[in-house]
Amino acid sequence: MRTRLLLPLLFISGCALEPGESFAVLEPAVRADYTPVAGRDEGNGFQRLASDFELRLDGAALGVDHIDLVGGGGTRGPTTFDPANPPPGYTNCHNGHCHHDDGALVDYEDIQAELDGGGGGAEATVASLHVDADLDLLADQTLSPDCEPSCELGRTHVSRYQWDVSSVMLEGAVRDSRATPRFNDERRFRLALAAAEEATPLMVLRGTVDIPADRENKPRVKLALRLALTPTLFDSLDWAATTPGPDGVVDLNAPENAAIRTAMVEALATLEPQAEVRREDR
């Protein structure tokens, strides 16, 4: 049972009131890149597509506002209370009780009951990784975003994540490799898309992950999130149906190129970011 003691008595007992350690600590890393395929190399940066077009990317960037990590409490079932490693809010466990940060002495049995009753929670955002950057897909760039509200997690199980993408920029050149080409020479192209409203992402990319935050797993979580684009993204696009502008460049934002723009956005929206998780001791 909880026993409320006066603060002076706690000082007399010599027990420090320090908060307990979190169940897990995130160390996130985020990157996005465009990776050419060796078997599709046609020289000078061009990659062969399934449509017999050849494409080269000269510029590519993805604007990412944040990445939400989503989980629920207790999806892995109850955890076992360990006096040597108490849950958040508890410290200095000895003689059958722990000190709570509100000044109470709480029996081991009551703490275990709290842990047992912590399961079954609805899914919610556990932490948001604030990327707030344009990721250059052609550069070797890895970011270490901050977590909101914290990179320290209470007891939960992170099962999925979602990238809120705010903008897409692509530019490059495309040519036809057929003996009878569908158009002559190279066609340069560009695409620049941005979310219509700041609070509404241009697209949301989703993936799954398995990160239990409990006392059965090592607490340090090195989470590497990566979005990889390859030339297969452009395989289904009909570049012969594009219309160059007066400057000879195919502006995919132009109304006459709406069909291929829509197809490209749909292809981008099917991408699934990948996650690599390594667990370590503190």
FENKA-V6755 format. One record per run of one state. SS is the DSSP state (alpha for helix, beta for strand, coil for the rest). FROM is the first residue (numbers start at 1). LEN is the number of residues. If there is no record, write none. Layout:
ss = {SS	SS}
from = {FROM	FROM}
len = {LEN	LEN}
//
This chain:
ss = {coil	beta	coil	alpha	coil	beta	coil	alpha	beta	coil	beta	coil	beta	coil	alpha	coil	beta	coil	beta	coil	beta	alpha	coil	beta	coil	beta	coil	beta	coil	beta	coil	beta	coil	beta	coil	beta	coil	beta	coil	beta	coil	beta	coil	alpha	coil	alpha	coil	beta	coil	alpha	coil	beta	coil}
from = {1	3	5	7	14	24	35	38	41	42	47	49	53	73	83	86	90	95	97	101	104	108	117	124	137	143	144	146	149	152	154	156	177	187	195	197	198	200	201	203	214	220	230	231	235	239	242	249	252	255	270	274	281}
len = {2	2	2	7	10	11	3	3	1	5	2	4	20	10	3	4	5	2	4	3	4	9	7	13	6	1	2	3	3	2	2	21	10	8	2	1	2	1	2	11	6	10	1	4	4	3	7	3	3	15	4	7	2}
//
